[in-house]
Amino acid sequence: MIDDVYNSRILELAGNIPRIGRLEDADASATAHSKLCGSTVTVDLKLADGVVSDFAHEVKACALGQASSSVMASHIIGAAPGELREVRETMRRMLKENGAPPWGRFEDLKYLEPVRDYKARHASTMLTFDAVVDALDQIARKDESAAA
């Protein structure tokens, strides 16, 4: 397990997480927590012109949670909400249904493919995606309320 799941690319990603911290003026913030391992990821998100314009996060997670958070932070600026919801679903399918890994700007998530064989590690790997989608849902609800 150690060699497959904690490969050198995963450890490299986990050791180089960009955009650490918090945004004071975030449009939404969300936290995802894994009860199984205790990992937590908190994200702050800003949208402008229909895409992510700023992002920061606090990552208190294992190497897998750190690696997925690192890829998210490296590529989220400029991503549309639909794209982010799609990458979350692609990751879920990759881990739980033997689906193909993400492609495009989030292609580095392919290095997390070996995690599919270790169900106890799925939750920590998905934290950043769950938190980002939660923040997007908050923004959508605010927008709907403002339009009503």
N, C-alpha and C positions, 0 to 999 in steps of 0.2 A: 504494500500500500504506500509506504513512504516514498519510494522512488517514482511511482506512477502519479500519485496525486500531488506530491510536493516536488514537482520537477523544477529544474533550474529557472525556467521562464516564470513560473508561479512565484517563486521566491524573489526573483528580480522585480516583478510587478509589485509584490507585497512590500518590498523594501523601498519603493520609490513612488509613494502615493502623492499626486499633486492636489492642490486646492484644499489643503487641510485648514480647518478653522470654521468660523461661522460668518454669515452675512447679517449685518445689522438691519438691512432694508429688504429682506427676502419677501417675495410674494407669498411664499408658503414654506413651512418647515415640517418635517416628519421624521419619526424615529421607528426603526424596525429592530426587533429583538428576538433572538433565538433562545427559547427556554432550555433547549437541550444543551447548548454549549455556553450560554451566557454572552455571546457576541451581541454587540449593538452597533448600529449605524444610524447617525442623525444627519439628514441632508437639509440644506437651505437652497431654495431655487428661485430664480427670477426669470420671467418670460417677457419678451419684447418682440413685437411684430410676428407673433406666432411661433417663436423659437426660444430656446433657452439662451438667455443673455448673460447669466451669471450663476455660479454654483459653488458651494463650499460644503464640506462635510467633516464630521468627527467620526473616526472609525476606531472602535474598540472591539476588534474581532481577530479571529485566527488568521493564518496566512491565506486561506481561501477567501474569506470575507474581505481581507485587505486587497487581494489580487483583483477580485471583481470590482471593488470600489475604485481601485487604481485605474482600471480600464474605463469605468464609467466617467470618472473625473477627467481623464485624458481626452475624451471624445464627446462629452455632452454639450458643450457650447455649440450652438447652431442647430442642435437637434430639435425636431418638432415633437410635440406630445405624442402623436401617432407613432412615430418611429420609436420612441422610448417605450411605449406600451407594447409594441411589436417585439422589441429586443427582450423585454421581460418574458413574453410568452414563448419566444424562441428558446430562451434559456430554460424555462420550465419544461418545455418539450424535450430539449436536449438531455436534461437530467432525468426526467421521469418516464419518457416515452421513446428513448433512443433516437430522438430527432437530430437533425443536422445542427451544427453549431451556428451561431450568428455569423454574419458576413458584413461587408462594407466597413464603415467606420468602427464597428464593434467587433471586428474579426479576431482580435487578440483573445476574446473570450473562448476561442477554440481550445486554448491551453487548459481550460477547466473541464474539458470533456471527460477525463478519467474520473472525475468526481461522481459521475452517474452510478458507478458501481458501489458507492458508499453513501447510502441513504441518510445516515446520521450527519453527513456533511452538506446535504442539500440546503438546509435552512440558512446556514451561515453564508453560503455562496450566493443565495438569493436576496440577502438583506438589502443591498444597495438598490436593487430593482424594485423591491417592495416599497421602500421608502420613497424613491423617486415617483412611482406611480401614485402613492398616497398624496404626495405634495401636488402632483398634477391634478388629482381629483379635488383637492381643496381649492385650487385655483379655478377649476371649472365650476365648482359650486358657487364661489364668490362671483364669477362672471355671470352665472345664471341669475343669481339674486340681484345683481346690479341691473340686469336687463329687464327684470320683472317689474 
